[in-house]
């Protein structure tokens, strides 16, 4: 197996939370390893995630990340720079349901 990491990762086993949708969606995860540029997250169950989300680490740090790869419950992420970060608009569930109802009709 080829190691494509740019920097060395520190092994961890720390609780964290995956947060998205204007902090309306929160999932528990485990931070398995971390480097200067990215991390490996392990979810308890397979959950659909957006391409970009936040990770609330146990130490109180919030990291904005982009999903790079996914194998089952393991998710590889890269930390986003400030230039890459832009506000994430929450999903309007009422509008989404109305659109879905029109499509189904």
C-alpha positions as CSV (number, residue, x, y, z in Angstrom):
1,X,0.0,0.0,0.0
2,X,1.4,3.4,-1.0
3,X,1.3,6.1,1.7
4,X,0.3,9.4,0.0
5,X,0.3,11.5,3.2
6,X,2.1,14.8,3.0
7,X,2.9,14.9,6.7
8,X,3.2,12.4,9.5
9,X,0.0,11.6,11.4
10,X,-0.3,11.2,15.2
11,X,-2.4,8.3,16.3
12,X,-5.4,9.2,18.5
13,X,-8.5,7.7,19.9
14,X,-10.5,10.8,20.8
15,X,-14.2,11.5,20.7
16,X,-15.4,14.2,18.4
17,X,-18.5,15.4,16.5
18,X,-19.2,15.9,12.9
19,X,-21.3,19.0,12.4
20,X,-23.1,20.4,9.3
21,X,-26.3,22.0,8.1
22,X,-25.9,25.1,10.3
23,X,-25.2,23.0,13.3
24,X,-28.6,21.3,12.9
25,X,-27.0,17.9,12.1
26,X,-24.5,16.4,14.6
27,X,-23.0,12.9,14.5
28,X,-20.6,11.4,17.0
29,X,-17.3,10.1,15.7
30,X,-13.8,9.1,16.8
31,X,-10.8,11.0,15.7
32,X,-8.4,8.2,14.9
33,X,-5.3,10.1,13.7
34,X,-4.4,13.7,12.8
35,X,-1.6,15.6,11.0
36,X,-1.1,19.2,10.1
37,X,-3.1,18.8,7.0
38,X,-5.8,16.2,7.7
39,X,-7.3,13.5,9.8
40,X,-9.1,10.1,9.9
41,X,-12.6,10.0,11.4
42,X,-14.4,6.8,12.3
43,X,-18.2,6.9,12.5
44,X,-20.3,4.5,14.6
45,X,-22.6,3.7,11.6
46,X,-22.5,4.5,7.9
47,X,-23.9,8.0,7.5
48,X,-24.2,10.2,4.4
49,X,-22.0,13.2,4.8
50,X,-21.7,16.4,2.8
51,X,-18.4,17.1,1.0
52,X,-17.6,19.9,3.5
53,X,-18.4,19.9,7.2
54,X,-17.0,20.8,10.6
55,X,-15.4,18.6,13.3
56,X,-15.8,19.6,16.9
57,X,-12.8,18.0,18.6
58,X,-12.8,17.0,22.3
59,X,-10.4,19.8,23.2
60,X,-12.9,22.4,22.0
61,X,-11.3,23.1,18.7
62,X,-13.6,23.3,15.6
63,X,-12.0,22.3,12.3
64,X,-13.5,23.0,8.9
65,X,-12.8,19.9,6.7
66,X,-13.3,18.5,3.2
67,X,-14.0,14.8,2.7
68,X,-11.2,13.2,0.6
69,X,-12.1,9.5,0.7
70,X,-14.5,7.1,2.4
71,X,-14.2,3.4,3.2
72,X,-17.2,2.2,5.1
73,X,-17.3,4.0,8.5
74,X,-13.8,5.5,8.0
75,X,-13.6,9.0,6.5
76,X,-10.4,10.7,5.4
77,X,-10.5,14.5,5.6
78,X,-8.3,17.4,4.8
79,X,-8.3,20.7,6.8
80,X,-9.6,23.7,4.8
81,X,-7.7,27.0,4.7
82,X,-9.5,30.2,5.7
83,X,-9.6,31.1,2.0
84,X,-11.5,27.9,1.2
85,X,-14.0,28.4,4.0
86,X,-17.3,30.1,3.2
87,X,-20.5,30.2,5.2
88,X,-22.6,27.0,4.8
89,X,-26.3,27.7,4.2
90,X,-28.6,25.5,6.2
91,X,-31.0,23.3,4.3
92,X,-34.6,24.7,4.2
93,X,-36.4,21.4,5.0
94,X,-39.9,22.9,4.2
95,X,-38.7,23.9,0.7
96,X,-37.0,20.6,0.2
97,X,-40.2,18.6,1.2
98,X,-42.3,20.8,-1.1
99,X,-40.0,20.3,-4.0
100,X,-39.9,16.5,-3.4
101,X,-43.7,16.4,-3.2
102,X,-44.0,18.2,-6.6
103,X,-41.5,15.8,-8.2
104,X,-43.4,12.8,-6.8
105,X,-46.8,14.0,-8.1
